Amino acid sequence: MRVPVRGGPEDENCAMAQALGVVGDAWTLLLVRDVARGAHRF
C-alpha cells in the first residue's frame, strides 16, 4: 500500500514559504525584514 506524499511548502499558497524559497534561509529573511524596517544594528 502506497502512502500519498504531500508536496513541499513551495507547492502550497504560503507567502512565507515562497519568500524563503526566493531569499534562502530564515535568518536571511529576518535580516531583510529588519533592514526594510530601518534597523541599523545587527
Secondary structure, 3 states (H helix, E strand, C coil): CCCCCCCCHHHCCCHHHHHHHHHCCHHHHHHHHHHHHCCCCC
